[in-house]
Amino acid sequence: MSSSTSKSLRDLIAILTTAGGILAMSLWYDPFSRAVSWFYHHDNWKLDELFTVIFLMVIGLAWYSWRRWKELVQERRERARAEEEYRRLALVVNEMLGELRTLHGLLRICEQCKRVRDDTGYWIPLEAYIESNSKARFFPGICPDCSRRLYGREHRDRPSQAL
């Protein structure tokens, strides 16, 4: 049990024990009949109301402690459920991060042939480097500027389709 739950449970037990003690003392000493006889001797005091108020306060505190204890149990369940959801989402995120491969850092690229120098020192085509270091794949096509330069007219490319 968490410390807040155990404190509430301890408070509830203390209140119930106190109420039980007061009840036992009432049964043993019969303070109400003593108070009534004392009340007849002292007409202007209202002691029966004092005992009623004390008794109602004990019941109210016991009820409040019980209700608070139930709230804390519910809060603990919700927190455990949220922590389990957090653990599950953390696993998903870590798995996705493991799958995610990004290009980062500086790349040495040839100005003429556009080859890239890889980690082993070899010069490889840019497309091969990107495909080997990410999940990107290349699909051949031609841009309008190159089409006009090579063919003298704009080449109409078919709309790319999802791969």
DSSP file (Angstrom, degrees, kcal/mol; ACC not computed):
  #  RESIDUE AA STRUCTURE BP1 BP2  ACC     N-H-->O    O-->H-N    N-H-->O    O-->H-N    TCO  KAPPA ALPHA  PHI   PSI    X-CA   Y-CA   Z-CA
    1    1 A M              0   0    0      0, 0.0     2,-0.1     0, 0.0     0, 0.0   0.000 360.0 360.0 360.0 147.8    0.0    0.0    0.0
    2    2 A S     >  -     0   0    0      1,-0.1     4,-2.4     4,-0.0     5,-0.2  -0.340 360.0-109.3 -75.5 164.5    1.2    3.5   -0.6
    3    3 A S  H  > S+     0   0    0      1,-0.2     4,-2.1     2,-0.2     5,-0.2   0.872 117.3  51.8 -65.3 -37.3    1.9    5.8    2.3
    4    4 A S  H  > S+     0   0    0      2,-0.2     4,-2.0     1,-0.2    -1,-0.2   0.885 111.5  47.5 -68.4 -36.5   -1.2    8.0    1.7
    5    5 A T  H  > S+     0   0    0      2,-0.2     4,-2.5     1,-0.2    -2,-0.2   0.915 112.3  48.9 -68.6 -42.3   -3.5    5.0    1.6
    6    6 A S  H  X S+     0   0    0     -4,-2.4     4,-2.4     1,-0.2    -2,-0.2   0.861 110.4  51.7 -67.2 -33.7   -2.0    3.6    4.8
    7    7 A K  H  X S+     0   0    0     -4,-2.1     4,-2.5     2,-0.2    -1,-0.2   0.921 111.3  46.8 -66.5 -43.0   -2.3    6.9    6.6
    8    8 A S  H  X S+     0   0    0     -4,-2.0     4,-2.6     2,-0.2    -2,-0.2   0.911 113.1  49.0 -64.7 -41.4   -6.0    7.2    5.6
    9    9 A L  H  X S+     0   0    0     -4,-2.5     4,-2.4     2,-0.2    -1,-0.2   0.906 111.3  49.9 -64.0 -40.9   -6.6    3.6    6.7
   10   10 A R  H  X S+     0   0    0     -4,-2.4     4,-2.4     2,-0.2    -2,-0.2   0.900 111.0  49.6 -63.4 -41.3   -4.8    4.3   10.0
   11   11 A D  H  X S+     0   0    0     -4,-2.5     4,-2.6     2,-0.2    -2,-0.2   0.914 110.7  49.9 -63.0 -42.9   -6.9    7.4   10.5
   12   12 A L  H  X S+     0   0    0     -4,-2.6     4,-2.7     1,-0.2     5,-0.2   0.919 111.4  48.2 -62.4 -43.1  -10.1    5.5    9.8
   13   13 A I  H  X S+     0   0    0     -4,-2.4     4,-2.6     1,-0.2    -1,-0.2   0.902 111.6  50.5 -63.9 -40.7   -9.0    2.8   12.3
   14   14 A A  H  X S+     0   0    0     -4,-2.4     4,-2.4     2,-0.2    -2,-0.2   0.914 112.3  46.5 -64.0 -42.6   -8.2    5.4   14.9
   15   15 A I  H  X S+     0   0    0     -4,-2.6     4,-2.7     2,-0.2    -2,-0.2   0.929 114.3  46.8 -66.7 -44.2  -11.6    7.1   14.5
   16   16 A L  H  X S+     0   0    0     -4,-2.7     4,-2.6     2,-0.2    -2,-0.2   0.888 112.7  50.3 -65.1 -37.8  -13.5    3.8   14.6
   17   17 A T  H  X S+     0   0    0     -4,-2.6     4,-2.7    -5,-0.2    -2,-0.2   0.916 111.4  48.5 -64.4 -43.2  -11.5    2.7   17.7
   18   18 A T  H  X S+     0   0    0     -4,-2.4     4,-2.6     2,-0.2    -2,-0.2   0.926 112.1  48.5 -62.5 -44.6  -12.3    6.0   19.4
   19   19 A A  H  X S+     0   0    0     -4,-2.7     4,-2.3     1,-0.2    -2,-0.2   0.911 112.3  49.4 -62.6 -41.3  -16.0    5.7   18.5
   20   20 A G  H  X S+     0   0    0     -4,-2.6     4,-2.6     2,-0.2    -2,-0.2   0.894 110.6  50.6 -64.1 -39.6  -16.0    2.1   19.8
   21   21 A G  H  X S+     0   0    0     -4,-2.7     4,-2.7     2,-0.2    -2,-0.2   0.910 110.2  49.0 -63.7 -42.4  -14.3    3.2   23.0
   22   22 A I  H  X S+     0   0    0     -4,-2.6     4,-2.3     1,-0.2    -2,-0.2   0.909 111.8  49.6 -63.7 -40.7  -16.8    6.0   23.5
   23   23 A L  H  X S+     0   0    0     -4,-2.3     4,-2.3     2,-0.2    -2,-0.2   0.925 111.5  48.4 -63.4 -43.9  -19.6    3.5   23.0
   24   24 A A  H  X S+     0   0    0     -4,-2.6     4,-2.5     1,-0.2    -2,-0.2   0.918 112.4  48.4 -62.6 -43.5  -18.0    1.0   25.5
   25   25 A M  H  X S+     0   0    0     -4,-2.7     4,-3.0     1,-0.2     5,-0.5   0.887 110.2  52.9 -64.0 -37.2  -17.6    3.7   28.0
   26   26 A S  H  X S+     0   0    0     -4,-2.3     4,-1.5    -5,-0.2    -2,-0.2   0.915 112.4  43.9 -64.2 -41.6  -21.2    4.8   27.4
   27   27 A L  H  < S+     0   0    0     -4,-2.3    -2,-0.2     2,-0.2    -1,-0.2   0.877 119.1  43.3 -69.5 -37.2  -22.5    1.3   28.0
   28   28 A W  H  < S+     0   0    0     -4,-2.5    -2,-0.2    -5,-0.2    -3,-0.2   0.941 129.4  23.3 -74.9 -49.1  -20.3    0.8   31.1
   29   29 A Y  H  < S-     0   0    0     -4,-3.0    -3,-0.2    -5,-0.2    -2,-0.2   0.609  90.1-140.5 -96.1 -13.1  -20.7    4.1   32.9
   30   30 A D     X  +     0   0    0     -4,-1.5     4,-1.6    -5,-0.5     3,-0.2   0.963  27.4 178.8  50.1  61.8  -24.1    5.1   31.3
   31   31 A P  H  > S+     0   0    0      0, 0.0     4,-3.1     0, 0.0     5,-0.2   0.777  70.4  63.5 -67.7 -24.9  -23.1    8.7   31.0
   32   32 A F  H  > S+     0   0    0      2,-0.2     4,-2.7    -6,-0.2     5,-0.2   0.943 105.4  43.2 -66.3 -45.5  -26.4    9.7   29.4
   33   33 A S  H  > S+     0   0    0     -3,-0.2     4,-2.4     2,-0.2    -1,-0.2   0.883 115.9  49.8 -67.9 -34.8  -28.4    8.8   32.5
   34   34 A R  H  X S+     0   0    0     -4,-1.6     4,-2.5     2,-0.2    -2,-0.2   0.910 111.9  48.4 -64.8 -40.5  -25.8   10.5   34.7
   35   35 A A  H  X S+     0   0    0     -4,-3.1     4,-2.9     2,-0.2    -2,-0.2   0.889 110.1  51.8 -66.2 -38.1  -25.9   13.5   32.5
   36   36 A V  H  X S+     0   0    0     -4,-2.7     4,-2.0     2,-0.2    -2,-0.2   0.927 111.7  45.8 -64.5 -43.5  -29.7   13.6   32.6
   37   37 A S  H  X S+     0   0    0     -4,-2.4     4,-1.1     1,-0.2    -2,-0.2   0.900 115.2  47.2 -66.0 -37.4  -29.6   13.4   36.4
   38   38 A W  H  X S+     0   0    0     -4,-2.5     4,-1.6     1,-0.2    -2,-0.2   0.876 108.5  56.6 -68.5 -35.8  -27.0   16.1   36.5
   39   39 A F  H  < S+     0   0    0     -4,-2.9     6,-0.2     1,-0.2    -2,-0.2   0.868 102.2  54.8 -63.1 -37.5  -29.1   18.1   34.0
   40   40 A Y  H  < S+     0   0    0     -4,-2.0     3,-0.3     1,-0.2    -1,-0.2   0.839 109.6  47.8 -65.5 -30.9  -32.0   18.0   36.4
   41   41 A H  H  < S+     0   0    0     -4,-1.1     2,-0.5     1,-0.3    -1,-0.2   0.790 119.8  39.1 -77.6 -26.6  -29.8   19.5   39.0
   42   42 A H  S >< S+     0   0    0     -4,-1.6     3,-1.3     1,-0.1    -1,-0.3  -0.800  71.3 179.2-124.4  87.1  -28.5   22.2   36.6
   43   43 A D  T 3  S+     0   0    0     -2,-0.5    -1,-0.1    -3,-0.3    -2,-0.1   0.774  73.2  58.9 -61.5 -31.8  -31.5   23.3   34.6
   44   44 A N  T 3  S+     0   0    0      2,-0.0     2,-0.3     0, 0.0    -1,-0.3   0.546  88.7  84.5 -85.3  -4.8  -29.8   25.9   32.4
   45   45 A W    <   -     0   0    0     -3,-1.3     2,-0.5    -6,-0.2     3,-0.2  -0.747  62.1-152.9 -98.1 146.2  -27.1   23.5   30.8
   46   46 A K     >  +     0   0    0     -2,-0.3     4,-0.9     1,-0.2     3,-0.4  -0.647  32.0 154.0-115.3  71.6  -27.9   21.4   27.7
   47   47 A L  H  >  +     0   0    0     -2,-0.5     4,-2.1     1,-0.2     5,-0.2   0.782  65.5  65.3 -74.9 -27.7  -25.5   18.4   28.1
   48   48 A D  H  > S+     0   0    0      1,-0.2     4,-1.8     2,-0.2    -1,-0.2   0.872 102.5  50.3 -63.5 -33.5  -27.6   16.0   26.1
   49   49 A E  H  > S+     0   0    0     -3,-0.4     4,-2.5     2,-0.2    -1,-0.2   0.851 106.2  55.9 -69.9 -34.2  -27.0   18.1   23.0
   50   50 A L  H  X S+     0   0    0     -4,-0.9     4,-2.5     2,-0.2    -2,-0.2   0.933 109.0  45.9 -62.7 -46.6  -23.2   18.1   23.7
   51   51 A F  H  X S+     0   0    0     -4,-2.1     4,-2.5     1,-0.2    -1,-0.2   0.887 112.5  51.6 -64.2 -37.7  -23.1   14.3   23.7
   52   52 A T  H  X S+     0   0    0     -4,-1.8     4,-2.6    -5,-0.2    -2,-0.2   0.917 110.4  48.2 -64.3 -43.5  -25.2   14.2   20.5
   53   53 A V  H  X S+     0   0    0     -4,-2.5     4,-2.4     2,-0.2    -2,-0.2   0.926 112.6  48.1 -63.6 -45.4  -22.9   16.7   18.8
   54   54 A I  H  X S+     0   0    0     -4,-2.5     4,-2.2     2,-0.2    -2,-0.2   0.930 112.8  48.5 -61.4 -45.0  -19.8   14.7   19.8
   55   55 A F  H  X S+     0   0    0     -4,-2.5     4,-2.2     1,-0.2    -2,-0.2   0.916 112.4  48.1 -61.7 -43.9  -21.3   11.5   18.7
   56   56 A L  H  X S+     0   0    0     -4,-2.6     4,-2.7     1,-0.2    -1,-0.2   0.864 109.6  53.5 -65.8 -35.3  -22.3   13.0   15.3
   57   57 A M  H  X S+     0   0    0     -4,-2.4     4,-2.8     2,-0.2     5,-0.2   0.909 108.2  49.9 -65.0 -41.1  -18.8   14.4   14.9
   58   58 A V  H  X S+     0   0    0     -4,-2.2     4,-2.2     2,-0.2    -2,-0.2   0.929 112.9  46.6 -63.0 -44.5  -17.3   11.0   15.5
   59   59 A I  H  X S+     0   0    0     -4,-2.2     4,-2.5     2,-0.2    -2,-0.2   0.924 113.1  49.8 -63.2 -43.3  -19.7    9.4   12.9
   60   60 A G  H  X S+     0   0    0     -4,-2.7     4,-2.7     1,-0.2    -2,-0.2   0.907 111.1  48.2 -62.5 -43.0  -18.9   12.3   10.4
   61   61 A L  H  X S+     0   0    0     -4,-2.8     4,-2.6     2,-0.2    -1,-0.2   0.892 111.5  50.2 -66.0 -38.6  -15.2   11.9   10.8
   62   62 A A  H  X S+     0   0    0     -4,-2.2     4,-2.3    -5,-0.2    -2,-0.2   0.925 112.4  47.2 -63.6 -43.6  -15.4    8.2   10.3
   63   63 A W  H  X S+     0   0    0     -4,-2.5     4,-2.6     2,-0.2    -2,-0.2   0.914 112.4  49.7 -64.1 -42.5  -17.5    8.6    7.2
   64   64 A Y  H  X S+     0   0    0     -4,-2.7     4,-2.7     2,-0.2     5,-0.2   0.924 111.5  48.7 -62.3 -44.7  -15.1   11.3    5.9
   65   65 A S  H  X S+     0   0    0     -4,-2.6     4,-2.3     1,-0.2    -1,-0.2   0.906 112.1  48.7 -62.8 -41.6  -12.1    9.0    6.5
   66   66 A W  H  X S+     0   0    0     -4,-2.3     4,-2.1     2,-0.2    -1,-0.2   0.925 112.6  47.6 -63.9 -44.3  -13.8    6.1    4.8
   67   67 A R  H  X S+     0   0    0     -4,-2.6     4,-2.1     1,-0.2    -2,-0.2   0.911 112.8  48.5 -63.7 -42.7  -14.7    8.2    1.8
   68   68 A R  H  X S+     0   0    0     -4,-2.7     4,-2.4     1,-0.2    -1,-0.2   0.887 109.3  53.5 -64.1 -39.1  -11.2    9.7    1.5
   69   69 A W  H  X S+     0   0    0     -4,-2.3     4,-2.1    -5,-0.2    -1,-0.2   0.916 108.6  49.2 -62.4 -42.7   -9.7    6.2    1.8
   70   70 A K  H  X S+     0   0    0     -4,-2.1     4,-2.3     1,-0.2    -2,-0.2   0.894 110.1  51.8 -63.0 -40.4  -11.9    5.0   -1.1
   71   71 A E  H  X S+     0   0    0     -4,-2.1     4,-2.6     1,-0.2    -2,-0.2   0.910 109.6  49.3 -62.4 -41.9  -10.9    8.0   -3.2
   72   72 A L  H  X S+     0   0    0     -4,-2.4     4,-2.4     2,-0.2    -1,-0.2   0.872 109.2  51.6 -67.1 -36.6   -7.2    7.3   -2.6
   73   73 A V  H  X S+     0   0    0     -4,-2.1     4,-2.1     2,-0.2    -1,-0.2   0.932 112.2  46.8 -63.9 -44.1   -7.7    3.6   -3.6
   74   74 A Q  H  X S+     0   0    0     -4,-2.3     4,-2.5     2,-0.2    -2,-0.2   0.910 111.7  50.9 -63.1 -42.7   -9.4    4.8   -6.8
   75   75 A E  H  X S+     0   0    0     -4,-2.6     4,-2.6     1,-0.2    -1,-0.2   0.894 108.9  51.7 -61.9 -40.3   -6.6    7.3   -7.5
   76   76 A R  H  X S+     0   0    0     -4,-2.4     4,-2.4     2,-0.2    -1,-0.2   0.900 109.6  49.7 -64.5 -40.3   -4.0    4.6   -6.9
   77   77 A R  H  X S+     0   0    0     -4,-2.1     4,-2.3     2,-0.2    -2,-0.2   0.926 112.2  47.6 -63.0 -44.1   -5.7    2.4   -9.5
   78   78 A E  H  X S+     0   0    0     -4,-2.5     4,-2.5     1,-0.2    -2,-0.2   0.897 111.5  50.5 -64.5 -40.0   -5.9    5.2  -12.0
   79   79 A R  H  X S+     0   0    0     -4,-2.6     4,-2.6     2,-0.2    -1,-0.2   0.909 110.5  49.1 -64.7 -41.9   -2.2    6.0  -11.5
   80   80 A A  H  X S+     0   0    0     -4,-2.4     4,-2.1     2,-0.2    -2,-0.2   0.904 112.1  49.1 -63.4 -40.5   -1.2    2.4  -12.0
   81   81 A R  H  X S+     0   0    0     -4,-2.3     4,-2.2     2,-0.2    -2,-0.2   0.907 112.1  48.4 -64.7 -41.3   -3.3    2.2  -15.1
   82   82 A A  H  X S+     0   0    0     -4,-2.5     4,-2.4     2,-0.2    -2,-0.2   0.893 110.7  50.6 -66.6 -39.5   -1.7    5.5  -16.4
   83   83 A E  H  X S+     0   0    0     -4,-2.6     4,-2.5     2,-0.2    -1,-0.2   0.885 110.0  50.3 -65.6 -37.6    1.8    4.1  -15.6
   84   84 A E  H  X S+     0   0    0     -4,-2.1     4,-2.3     2,-0.2    -2,-0.2   0.910 111.3  48.3 -65.6 -41.7    1.1    0.9  -17.5
   85   85 A E  H  X S+     0   0    0     -4,-2.2     4,-2.6     2,-0.2    -2,-0.2   0.886 110.9  51.7 -64.1 -38.9   -0.1    3.0  -20.5
   86   86 A Y  H  X S+     0   0    0     -4,-2.4     4,-2.6     2,-0.2    -2,-0.2   0.921 110.0  48.5 -63.1 -44.3    3.0    5.1  -20.2
   87   87 A R  H  X S+     0   0    0     -4,-2.5     4,-2.1     2,-0.2    -2,-0.2   0.913 112.2  49.2 -62.1 -42.1    5.2    2.0  -20.2
   88   88 A R  H  X S+     0   0    0     -4,-2.3     4,-2.0     1,-0.2    -2,-0.2   0.929 113.4  45.6 -63.4 -45.1    3.3    0.6  -23.2
   89   89 A L  H  X S+     0   0    0     -4,-2.6     4,-2.8     1,-0.2    -1,-0.2   0.866 109.8  55.2 -67.3 -35.3    3.7    3.9  -25.2
   90   90 A A  H  X S+     0   0    0     -4,-2.6     4,-2.7     2,-0.2    -1,-0.2   0.899 107.7  49.7 -63.8 -39.2    7.3    4.1  -24.2
   91   91 A L  H  X S+     0   0    0     -4,-2.1     4,-2.4     2,-0.2    -2,-0.2   0.916 111.7  48.5 -63.7 -41.9    7.9    0.7  -25.7
   92   92 A V  H  X S+     0   0    0     -4,-2.0     4,-2.6     2,-0.2    -2,-0.2   0.926 113.0  47.3 -63.3 -44.3    6.1    1.7  -28.9
   93   93 A V  H  X S+     0   0    0     -4,-2.8     4,-2.8     1,-0.2     5,-0.2   0.922 112.4  49.0 -64.5 -43.7    8.1    4.9  -29.2
   94   94 A N  H  X S+     0   0    0     -4,-2.7     4,-2.0     2,-0.2    -1,-0.2   0.888 111.6  49.9 -63.5 -37.8   11.4    3.1  -28.5
   95   95 A E  H  X S+     0   0    0     -4,-2.4     4,-1.6     2,-0.2    -1,-0.2   0.915 112.3  47.3 -64.9 -42.4   10.5    0.5  -31.2
   96   96 A M  H  X S+     0   0    0     -4,-2.6     4,-1.9     1,-0.2    -2,-0.2   0.890 110.7  51.5 -67.6 -37.9    9.6    3.3  -33.6
   97   97 A L  H  < S+     0   0    0     -4,-2.8    -1,-0.2     1,-0.2    -2,-0.2   0.868 107.1  54.4 -65.7 -34.4   12.8    5.1  -32.9
   98   98 A G  H  < S+     0   0    0     -4,-2.0    -1,-0.2     1,-0.2    -2,-0.2   0.866 111.2  45.1 -65.1 -35.2   14.8    1.9  -33.5
   99   99 A E  H  < S+     0   0    0     -4,-1.6     2,-0.5    -5,-0.1    -2,-0.2   0.790  95.0  91.2 -77.0 -28.1   13.1    1.6  -36.9
  100  100 A L     <  -     0   0    0     -4,-1.9     2,-0.5    -5,-0.1    34,-0.0  -0.547  54.2-178.3 -75.2 120.4   13.7    5.3  -37.8
  101  101 A R        -     0   0    0     -2,-0.5    34,-0.4     2,-0.0     2,-0.3  -0.981   6.0-174.9-119.8 124.6   17.0    5.8  -39.5
  102  102 A T        -     0   0    0     -2,-0.5     2,-0.5    32,-0.1    32,-0.0  -0.860  26.2-121.9-119.9 153.1   17.9    9.3  -40.4
  103  103 A L        +     0   0    0     -2,-0.3     2,-0.3     2,-0.0    31,-0.0  -0.791  44.8 158.8 -87.8 132.1   20.7   10.9  -42.4
  104  104 A H        +     0   0    0     -2,-0.5     2,-0.1     2,-0.1    -2,-0.0  -0.975  28.4  37.4-150.1 163.5   22.6   13.4  -40.3
  105  105 A G  S    S-     0   0    0     -2,-0.3     2,-0.4     2,-0.1    -2,-0.0  -0.444  94.9 -38.9  91.2-168.0   25.9   15.0  -40.2
  106  106 A L        -     0   0    0     -2,-0.1     2,-0.4     2,-0.0    -2,-0.1  -0.797  51.4-155.4 -99.1 136.7   28.0   16.3  -43.1
  107  107 A L        -     0   0    0     -2,-0.4     2,-0.7     2,-0.0    11,-0.1  -0.914  13.0-136.4-110.4 135.9   28.3   14.3  -46.3
  108  108 A R  E     -A  117   0A   0      9,-0.5     9,-2.5    -2,-0.4     2,-0.4  -0.835  33.0-179.9 -89.7 119.4   31.2   14.6  -48.7
  109  109 A I  E     -A  116   0A   0     -2,-0.7     2,-0.2     7,-0.2     7,-0.2  -0.960  29.4-118.2-126.4 139.0   29.7   14.8  -52.2
  110  110 A C     >  -     0   0    0      5,-2.9     4,-0.9    -2,-0.4    -2,-0.0  -0.546  15.8-145.1 -74.4 135.5   31.5   15.1  -55.6
  111  111 A E  T  4 S+     0   0    0     -2,-0.2    -1,-0.1     2,-0.1    -2,-0.0   0.760  93.8  39.7 -73.4 -23.9   30.5   18.3  -57.4
  112  112 A Q  T  4 S+     0   0    0      3,-0.1    -1,-0.1     1,-0.1    -2,-0.0   0.944 129.7  18.8 -90.1 -58.5   30.7   16.6  -60.8
  113  113 A C  T  4 S-     0   0    0      2,-0.1    -2,-0.1    12,-0.0    -1,-0.1   0.510  92.5-128.3 -97.9  -4.3   29.2   13.1  -60.6
  114  114 A K     <  +     0   0    0     -4,-0.9    12,-0.8     1,-0.2     2,-0.2   0.799  52.5 153.6  62.4  32.4   27.2   13.6  -57.3
  115  115 A R  E     - B   0 125A   0     10,-0.2    -5,-2.9    11,-0.1     2,-0.4  -0.627  35.8-136.5 -87.5 154.6   28.7   10.5  -55.7
  116  116 A V  E     -AB 109 124A   0      8,-3.4     8,-3.0    -2,-0.2     2,-0.6  -0.889   9.1-128.0-114.2 139.7   28.9   10.4  -51.9
  117  117 A R  E     -AB 108 123A   0     -9,-2.5    -9,-0.5    -2,-0.4     6,-0.2  -0.774  31.5-153.0 -85.9 122.2   31.8    9.2  -49.8
  118  118 A D    >   -     0   0    0      4,-2.7     3,-1.4    -2,-0.6    -1,-0.0  -0.160  33.8 -86.4 -87.6-175.4   30.6    6.6  -47.3
  119  119 A D  T 3  S+     0   0    0      1,-0.3    -1,-0.1     2,-0.1    -2,-0.0   0.748 126.4  54.7 -65.6 -24.6   32.0    5.6  -43.9
  120  120 A T  T 3  S-     0   0    0      2,-0.1    -1,-0.3     1,-0.0     3,-0.1   0.549 119.4-106.9 -87.2  -7.2   34.4    3.1  -45.4
  121  121 A G  S <  S+     0   0    0     -3,-1.4     2,-0.2     1,-0.3    -2,-0.1   0.421  76.1 131.0  99.0  -0.5   35.9    5.7  -47.8
  122  122 A Y        -     0   0    0     -5,-0.0    -4,-2.7     1,-0.0     2,-0.6  -0.589  57.5-126.0 -87.2 149.0   34.3    4.5  -51.0
  123  123 A W  E     +B  117   0A   0     -6,-0.2    -6,-0.2    -2,-0.2   -14,-0.1  -0.846  37.9 171.9 -95.1 118.5   32.5    6.8  -53.4
  124  124 A I  E     -B  116   0A   0     -8,-3.0    -8,-3.4    -2,-0.6     5,-0.1  -0.873  40.1 -83.7-125.4 158.1   29.0    5.5  -54.2
  125  125 A P  E  >  -B  115   0A   0      0, 0.0     4,-2.2     0, 0.0   -10,-0.2  -0.258  38.0-121.0 -59.9 146.8   26.0    7.0  -56.0
  126  126 A L  H  > S+     0   0    0    -12,-0.8     4,-2.5     1,-0.2     5,-0.2   0.889 112.0  53.2 -56.3 -43.4   23.9    9.3  -54.0
  127  127 A E  H  > S+     0   0    0      1,-0.2     4,-2.6     2,-0.2    -1,-0.2   0.908 108.8  49.0 -61.8 -42.3   20.8    7.2  -54.5
  128  128 A A  H  > S+     0   0    0      2,-0.2     4,-2.0     1,-0.2    -1,-0.2   0.890 111.0  50.8 -65.4 -38.3   22.5    4.1  -53.3
  129  129 A Y  H  X S+     0   0    0     -4,-2.2     4,-1.4     2,-0.2    -2,-0.2   0.939 112.7  44.7 -64.8 -46.4   23.8    5.9  -50.2
  130  130 A I  H  X S+     0   0    0     -4,-2.5     4,-0.7     1,-0.2     6,-0.4   0.909 113.5  50.5 -66.2 -41.1   20.4    7.2  -49.3
  131  131 A E  H  < S+     0   0    0     -4,-2.6     3,-0.3     1,-0.2    -1,-0.2   0.858 112.2  47.4 -65.1 -33.9   18.7    3.9  -49.9
  132  132 A S  H  < S+     0   0    0     -4,-2.0    -1,-0.2     1,-0.2    -2,-0.2   0.735 118.0  40.9 -79.7 -20.7   21.3    2.1  -47.7
  133  133 A N  H  < S+     0   0    0     -4,-1.4     2,-0.3    -3,-0.2    -1,-0.2   0.308 123.1  21.2-110.9   8.2   21.0    4.6  -44.8
  134  134 A S  S  < S-     0   0    0     -4,-0.7   -32,-0.1    -3,-0.3   -34,-0.0  -0.919  81.0-103.0-155.6-178.8   17.2    5.2  -44.8
  135  135 A K  S    S+     0   0    0    -34,-0.4     2,-0.1    -2,-0.3    -4,-0.1   0.324  78.6 120.9 -94.7   7.3   14.0    3.6  -45.9
  136  136 A A        -     0   0    0     -6,-0.4     2,-0.3     1,-0.0    -2,-0.2  -0.455  44.6-164.2 -72.5 143.5   13.7    6.0  -48.8
  137  137 A R        -     0   0    0     -2,-0.1     2,-0.4     2,-0.0    -2,-0.1  -0.953  13.6-128.2-127.2 148.9   13.5    4.4  -52.3
  138  138 A F        -     0   0    0     -2,-0.3   -11,-0.0   -11,-0.1     0, 0.0  -0.770  14.6-166.6-102.9 143.2   14.0    6.2  -55.6
  139  139 A F        -     0   0    0     -2,-0.4    21,-0.0    21,-0.0    -2,-0.0  -0.997  30.5-114.0-125.2 126.3   11.7    6.0  -58.6
  140  140 A P        +     0   0    0      0, 0.0     2,-0.3     0, 0.0     0, 0.0  -0.259  51.8 137.1 -66.3 146.7   13.0    7.3  -61.9
  141  141 A G        -     0   0    0     16,-0.0     2,-0.4     2,-0.0    16,-0.0  -0.940  42.0-120.3-167.3-179.8   11.5   10.4  -63.5
  142  142 A I        -     0   0    0     -2,-0.3    15,-0.1    13,-0.1    13,-0.0  -0.999  20.3-130.2-140.5 136.9   12.6   13.6  -65.2
  143  143 A C     >  -     0   0    0     -2,-0.4     4,-2.1     1,-0.1    12,-0.2  -0.448  28.6-110.9 -82.5 159.7   11.9   17.2  -64.2
  144  144 A P  H  > S+     0   0    0      0, 0.0     4,-2.2     0, 0.0     5,-0.2   0.850 115.3  54.3 -60.2 -36.3   10.5   19.7  -66.7
  145  145 A D  H  > S+     0   0    0      1,-0.2     4,-2.2     2,-0.2     5,-0.1   0.935 111.2  43.9 -65.3 -45.5   13.7   21.7  -67.0
  146  146 A C  H  > S+     0   0    0      1,-0.2     4,-2.9     2,-0.2     5,-0.3   0.870 111.4  55.3 -67.4 -35.3   15.8   18.7  -67.9
  147  147 A S  H  X>S+     0   0    0     -4,-2.1     4,-2.8     2,-0.2     6,-0.8   0.920 110.3  44.8 -62.6 -44.3   13.1   17.5  -70.3
  148  148 A R  H  X5S+     0   0    0     -4,-2.2     4,-1.2     4,-0.2    -2,-0.2   0.897 115.6  47.9 -65.8 -40.4   13.2   20.9  -72.2
  149  149 A R  H  <5S+     0   0    0     -4,-2.2    -2,-0.2    -5,-0.2    -1,-0.2   0.902 122.7  32.6 -68.2 -41.2   17.0   20.9  -72.2
  150  150 A L  H  <5S+     0   0    0     -4,-2.9    -2,-0.2    -5,-0.1    -3,-0.2   0.885 135.4  21.3 -84.2 -40.1   17.3   17.3  -73.5
  151  151 A Y  H  <5S-     0   0    0     -4,-2.8    -3,-0.2     2,-0.3    -2,-0.2   0.495  94.8-121.9-111.2  -6.8   14.2   16.9  -75.7
  152  152 A G  S  <<S+     0   0    0     -4,-1.2     2,-0.3    -5,-0.5    -4,-0.2   0.495  87.9  64.8  78.5   1.2   13.3   20.4  -76.5
  153  153 A R  S    S-     0   0    0     -6,-0.8     2,-0.5    -9,-0.0    -2,-0.3  -0.957  93.7 -91.0-147.8 165.2    9.8   20.0  -75.1
  154  154 A E        -     0   0    0     -2,-0.3     2,-0.5    -3,-0.1    -9,-0.1  -0.683  38.5-138.1 -83.1 127.4    8.3   19.4  -71.7
  155  155 A H        -     0   0    0     -2,-0.5     2,-0.8   -12,-0.2    -8,-0.1  -0.717  11.7-133.7 -86.6 128.8    7.8   15.7  -71.0
  156  156 A R        -     0   0    0     -2,-0.5     2,-0.3    -9,-0.1    -1,-0.0  -0.745  21.6-155.7 -85.9 112.7    4.6   14.8  -69.3
  157  157 A D        -     0   0    0     -2,-0.8     3,-0.1   -15,-0.1   -16,-0.0  -0.671  21.0-112.9 -86.2 140.6    5.3   12.5  -66.4
  158  158 A R        -     0   0    0     -2,-0.3     3,-0.1     1,-0.1    -1,-0.1  -0.419  46.2 -89.7 -65.5 147.2    2.5   10.1  -65.3
  159  159 A P        -     0   0    0      0, 0.0    -1,-0.1     0, 0.0     2,-0.1  -0.356  50.8-106.5 -58.1 136.0    1.3   11.0  -61.8
  160  160 A S        -     0   0    0     -3,-0.1     2,-0.3     1,-0.1     3,-0.0  -0.386  34.6-143.6 -67.2 142.0    3.4    9.0  -59.3
  161  161 A Q        -     0   0    0     -2,-0.1     2,-0.1    -3,-0.1    -1,-0.1  -0.770  27.0 -90.9-107.0 152.5    1.6    6.2  -57.7
  162  162 A A              0   0    0     -2,-0.3    -1,-0.1     1,-0.2     0, 0.0  -0.383 360.0 360.0 -62.8 132.4    1.9    5.0  -54.1
  163  163 A L              0   0    0     -2,-0.1    -1,-0.2    -3,-0.0    -2,-0.0   0.426 360.0 360.0 -91.7 360.0    4.6    2.3  -53.8
